[in-house]
Amino acid sequence: MSIKLQPLTKKQLTEIVECYATAFPDWEIINGQVFARAFGPICQLVGIETLRSGAYRPWAGIRAIAIPDVRMLHQFLDVKHRQILLRQHPVMWKNVVAAMEEQFRPLIRKPLDLREIKGLCEQEARATTNDLCMLAILNAYLGERELAVSYCEQMEKVEPPTLAPRLDWERRHLEFGRQLRRAVEGGDERQFFDTALKPT
């Protein structure tokens, strides 16, 4: 007889997230399964993803607040802590938190440092509108105007797909890059960010 695997119920996930919330008291909970903290134009996320096997998987990453579909530094934990079954949770969750503290970058127990984040993103960056937009945002916010403009220019040169139209999110990245470039070239990047980062 085969055992039917079932994903976690909403109630089970809520209980797991509430457990992890004790380790993230200063972070905001979003959509019931993501912990978030922000500094400047960047939001760091730590989430709990449910799997069809009935396990859950922690992940981390950063996103740009002004254009939330720009994301980088997506990470999972090592194999030992990557997938946790419900029955393992009570004895494993504290070890999982310790693994998060050790492995996730930027470090979740240190204040967010935009120069560190910029360096991490530079190491990972590819020639995509997503990655170039993130680097443009970070450099503009840090006052690195020439680099910010350069990344905006590089975004314009990213080749569109050959077999399909450019995706909506790529078009959003390009338009945001154009607006950011105009603001930086006009010396108005701080005003641009003040407007772009206001809650809607």
N, C-alpha and C positions, 0 to 999 in steps of 0.2 A: 504494500500500500504506500503510495507516495504522499508526502506531506505537502499540503498546499501552502505556499508562501504568501503572506499578506503584508502590505505596507502598514506602517503605524497608523492608528486612528488619530483623528484631530485631538482627542482628549489625551492620548498617550504622548503625542508630540508636544502639546501644551505643558504637560507635566515635566517633560525632559527640558524644555526651554526654561521653565520656571526654576528648575534645578541649576542650570547654567547661569541664570540671571544673578544668582548669589555671587558668582565669580566676576560679574560685569556690572557692579552696582552703579557706576557712573556713566554707563552706556545707555542709549535709547533703544528700546525694542521696536522693530518695524515689522509689520505683517505677521507678528506672532512667532517668527523664527529667525530673525536677523538682528544682531546687536550692532549698533552704529555709534561712531563718534566722529566729530568733524573738527577741522582746523583750516582756516583760510578757504581755499577753493576745493579742498579734498575731504572726502568722507571715507573712513576705514570701516570695513564691514567684516563681521564674523557671523557665519550662518550655520544653521543645522538643516541639512538636506535629507529628506526621507527617500529610501530606496525600496524597490519592489520586493526585495528579499525580507523586509521587515526590520532591516538595520537602518541606522542613520549615519550620515557622513558630515563631519564639520569641514568648513571651508573658510577661506579669508580672501580679501581683495580690497582694492580701493576704487572709488569712482569720483568723477568730477561732479561737483554739486550743480554747477550751472548747466550741464548737459549730461544727465545721469547715465545715458547709454555709453559714455566713454569710460571704460573700465580697464584696469591693468592689475598686475601682480596677483592673479588668481592662483590660489594654492590649496592643496589638500595636505593632510598630515601623513607621516610615514605609514608604512603598511600595518604596523602593530596597532596604530590608533586611527586608521582610516575609516573603518566601518565597525560600528558598535551595535550589537543586537540588544533588544530591550532587556533580556535577562542578564546581559553583561553590564548594563548601565549603572546599577547601584554600586558595583565594586570598581568600575573603570572610569567613571566620569571625572574624578579628581586627577587621575593620571592623564586623562585627555586634556584637561585644563593645563596641566604642567607641560604637556607636549605643545599645546598652542603657544604657551609663553616662550618656549624654547625655539620653536620652528617658524612661526608666522612672522613675516616681515612686511611692513615695519613692526617692531616689537610691540605687543599689545599692552605692556606694562610701562612703557616709556611715553612721554608726551610726543605727539606727532611732530616730526622734524621734516619740513618740506625739502630741504636740501638733501637729506638722506633719501627721501622718497624719490626725488628727481634722479639721484644716482642709481637707485634700484630700477627705475623705469628705463633709464638709458641702457642699462645692461640687458634688459629684456626686449627693448623696442625693435619692431620690425617696420618696414615701409608700408604701413597701413594708415588710413585716415584716423582710426581709433588711437593708435599709439602716438602718432605725430600730433594729434590734437591734445592729448594729455601732456606731452612735453611742451607744447606751445603754452598751455595754461600755466604749468608750473613755472616756466621761465619768465613769462609775463608777470606773474604774481611776485616772483622774487626779484623783479627789476632787471632781468637779463633780456633787454629789449631786442638786441640784434639776434640772439638765439631764438627768441619767441617768433620774430618775423620770419626767420629762416625756416622754422618748423611749419609755419603757416604756408609759406611758399612751397615747401616740399609736399604738403597735403594736396595742393593744386596739381601736382605732377604725378600723383598716384594714378596708375592706369586703371580705367574702369574695366569690369569683367568683359571678356570677349564674347561670351555666349548668352549673357543676360543683361538687362538694364541695371544701372547702378541702383543699389538698394536705398530705401528711404533713409536709413540711419547714416549711410555714407553721405548722402546729400545734406543731412542735418550737420554732420561734422564739418563739411566743407563750408556751409553757410556760416556756422559759428566761427570757423577759422578766419573767414573773410572779415567778419565783424570785429574779431579780436585784433586782427592785423591793423585794421583802420584805427582802432582805439590806441594801439601801441604806437603806431606811426604818428598819431596826433598827440601823444603824451597823455592820453586819457585812460590808461589801462586801469588805474585805481577806481575811477568813476564807473568804468565798464563793469568791474568786478562788484563794486558796491550795488549796482543795479542787478547784475546777473545772479548774485548770491542772496538777494532778498527772498524770504519765503513767499510762496505764491498762495 
